[in-house]
Amino acid sequence: MTVAATALLWAVLGWGVLLTGRAVVTERALRAARRAPVPEPGKEAPHVALLIPALREQDLLAEVVGATARLDYPPELLHIVVITTEREERERQERVAELPDLARRLLAAPDDATAGAQLSGIVPSSRARDAAARVRAAADPAQALHDEVADAPTTRDVAAALLPDVAALHPKTALYHLHYDEPAGAKSSQLVYAVEQLGRLLPADADPSRTYVGVYDADSQPDRTTLRHLAHATDRARRAGQPLPTLVQQLPLQLRRPHAARGGLTDLTLRAHAVADLRRRMGIEAHRLRTRVRLRALRLPDGLRTVLDPVVYGIGAGLFVRHDRLVAIGMYEEPVDDLLIGYKLSAAGESAVVLPVHNLVDRYARVGSLAKAYSLVALGSVVGCLRLLRDPALRAFGRRNTVTLVKEGLDTVWWFLGPPCVIAAVLVLGVRGDLSTLLVWGVAAGAYLVLHALISMGHATRFLAGHEGAHERAEPLRGGGAPALLLPLILLQPVLHWLGPLRLAVARALGPLARRPLAMGKTER
């Protein structure tokens, strides 16, 4: 038992060191690619349809629409589609009945910041604190709250007013506003609805095999050269006599401060999480995409390449998929549209590349929001594995689907059970009195985590410096307690990462007791 516990602890530490090493190598490779000259998109450049699903995004919509309209790409090839949803109007109506009780809770809050946190999501988060202060100071708080909610425009209202102004600034870029009029359904439903409309929105020369459908969330600020790099990737494939890549991934960087963020230790912890997350971005997600490209260049036997090919994840904000293949695999599905796309394309053996430029997005403002997002991904991992196991269309891919299932199944099991196993191994060594082994491992693990923190902070600084685009609310690693406070807080990240499986397990266990279904949906900021 002692030997097994020791081996497990050192294996976990070795895996972390390997991920950090991969992250360093990948970051350097992407930085070199980013600095290399990229030619102007030629006549063979693909059409790109950018989908922006929006739910309660009144304050962010103008930022993302403006950023995408300013992308450096031929305007006749760029098509921007904003999708609002009836769900927002329905939920607003349902909230009206709860306003008197909410007004009482706002009055009972210790300060305006706490009250604003309760109001965030009902009114735009950037306005929540001021709105809460006005309600708390009003002679009739219930009426004041009703007026605040009634006066706040919906995202549909904002989109209708915004798009004509953006169109006037970018007259050659096609801008569309679609409204998904079903009151149920989350982000995936909005995206599927938009893809179904592309046949009438896109021009006749937008061949689906030469058109990419991309997704940006409302908090996205993509690098200005994003689509030039995408066109360059397709041009390289064409010159090599290969089909255009099926999946093109731009990785998000959670290095923007959200409107709903509040000061304090929790805020710094979430800021540290966003920095530490770069190890996963570079060491796993980007590394896997680059590995798939290298394996295809080696022209290995199909069986060997099937075993070696890593499974790729789709990361929604910055995910581009070829239109014809997107429709062929069933488009976007609940509960996690992007993750399932990655699974399905991996099972099909499709090609994928990663862009060297990034999409700057908001980090999480609250631990609860982070836990909800991770639990949604955990649920998506389980559902994705079940799809790989049961779906006849995916099972038709045979050996490749089986390999994808085994790899992701083991990865999901470790995510759920890894932290308890590590804790158990530490307890075994402690109970059996092997304190010297535990001390040596603890010192090595602590030294590694400090090194990992320093490397991640260096990556964050370079990413922000190299980002060509809007830097509003970006959080450079200077001032505000960084990096002196971020460094120790990064050590908490393994705990935060496990919040997803933990929350999912608790919700599944307690849901039947509460006689209500597990509530999972889009994580609104």
Summary of the structure (lengths in Angstrom):
residues: 525
radius of gyration: 23.7
end to end distance: 45.7
largest distance: 76.2
contacts: 1721
relative contact order: 0.14
helix: 62%
strand: 10%
